[in-house]
Amino acid sequence: MTKKIGYLGPKGTFTKLAVDWAFPNAETHGFNTIPECIDAVNNGTVDAGVVPLENAIEGTVHLTIDYLVHQVRLPIVAELVVPIEQHLLLNKDFKGELGDIEEVLSHSHAIAQCHQFIHKELPQAKIEFANSTGRAAEIVASSDRSQAAIGNVLAAKEYGLKIARENIHDYPNNHTRFAVLTKAEEPMRPDHESQSEKTTLLVTLPTDNPGALHQVLSAFSWRKMNLSKIESRPTKTGLGDYFFIIDVNQPYDDALFPGVQSELEALGCDITLLGTYSVFNMK
Ligand SMILES: O=C(O)C(=O)Cc1ccccc1
């Protein structure tokens, strides 16, 4: 049976590019927001969902991590790494110059990836945030105002926009990590070669244990477990309370990880597995 994949939509987003590459035969469903997409996986409307997790220029997509940690826990079953090229998109009927653009619309991460460009080339433009780059393109397509969107080639094609300036992101090597989420026991696997395996953990430290973070890191280090990311986020229970997202560069196993777990629990930490998964790099 054809699988249904939810994504941060509408058509023309970077998430859609990731889905088309990873699951070309799936039935795709675009959602307006990241929480709506995650909810759809949780309530079974779709078999799996793809949402942005982290960008090389702008960092973690907090909405995704926070919704997964605080609202709906779903396992990460794969990671898709997608090159990101941002372009300035205009309505076909717009006849002016860049200096005539009054508003520039996009997802907050896309705006952040192009701050220098906007600062230098569009200093007069008001910045408007949209739920996704695809949504920004959709708005500009039906607008008779002097608006521009920041988005990709697919958005230009889907919404009939012209590309006024190519590659306007401020730094090269712009990539975004997307998480594939599902409750399915046997998740669909992208039909591509995986480059590596990773495990993502959620760790909460005890508040009354000085040096706890150092001890947490030691539990990984003496086992020679390589960490590729550690990031703190507020627990939302009070100022100064944090949890840590830790990415380990290896798959979950029945020896090292349970060892780390009991060591951390003895320190008074809470430790939860958010996913162990293969990483797929779209070239
Ligand atoms: O808005 C989109 O197109 C997304 O898929 C989220 C996003 C935004 C900016 C860079 C990468 C992904």
The ligand as an ORCA input file, in Angstrom:
! r2SCAN-3c Opt
* xyz 0 1
  O      10.232     26.654      5.110
  C      10.701     25.649      4.545
  O      10.858     25.548      3.331
  C      11.165     24.529      5.381
  O      11.124     23.418      4.955
  C      11.817     24.899      6.679
  C      13.170     25.433      6.333
  C      13.378     26.790      6.269
  C      14.633     27.271      5.897
  C      15.642     26.394      5.585
  C      15.424     25.034      5.640
  C      14.181     24.554      6.019
*
